Amino acid sequence: MYIMRKNLYFQGRTVWVSAHAIKRARERQIIYPDMIFDTIRNGKIKRFGKSMIKFVRPYKNRALICIGEDNGYSIIIRTVEWGK
């Protein structure tokens, strides 16, 4: 697991970013890690499934989506993608 340079918390839980999410961010031209940080901090939250969580933050012509898993004591970001 990878934690950003700043400790990131959401609703009292530590947020971890997986190596898979970092790899996908590089592949999808998400250059700045601060974009992921801002999406988690300021984006809209959508919960789906039993323990999955989605953070969505719009940018100019598309939205950055961080999909993670809420396991009760921490949130693990599994993947990052661009959406509409």
N, C-alpha and C positions, 0 to 999 in steps of 0.2 A: 504494500500500500504506500501511497505517497500523500503527505500532508503539505499543504502550501506553506510558503514562508511565514505567513501569519496564521495563527490558530483561528480556525473558522468554526463558529458555533451557530447552530440553528435550533431555536427553542430549547436551549440548554444541552443540546447534544453536539458532540464533536462531528465535524464533517470530514471524511476521508475521500480522497480521489484515487481511484484504482489506476494501475499502470495501463490497463486496457483503455481507460478513458483518456489518458494522456496520449497514447498512441493514436487513437481515433481523432483527437483534437488536432494533432499534427497532420494527419492525412486529410482532414477537412478544412485546412487552412485557417484554423483558429489559432492565431499567432500569439496572442497575449494571454497569459494565465489569469490576468486581472479580469478578463471578460468572463471567465468561469466564476471567479470570485464574486463579481458584481451580479451575475445571474442568480447565484444562490442567495446572496444578500438582499437583492432588490426585485427579483422576479416574482411572477405569480406562481402559486403552488397548486398543482393538481395531483390528487391522490387517485390511484387506480390499483386494482387487484387487492390482495391482502396486505402487502407491506411495501408496495412500490410508490415512489413519489417522483414527480416531474416538476422541475423548475423551468419557467419559460420567461425570457426577457426579449422584447422586440428591439431590433436595430433598424437601420435605414430601410432595407428592402426584404428582410427576412428576420427570423427569430432564432435565438440560440436556445437550445433545449438541453438540459442536463437531467438525465434519468438515473435515479438511484434507488437504493433499498434502505428502508427504515427498519432496523432490527431492534428497536426499543431503547438502546443505550447509545447508539451512534447512527450516522447516516453515511452510507458508502455510495459514492457516485460511480456508477458502472459504465456509463457511456455518455458521450457528448455529440450532438449533431445539430445541423442547421434545419430549420423548418419554416413553415409559412405563418 
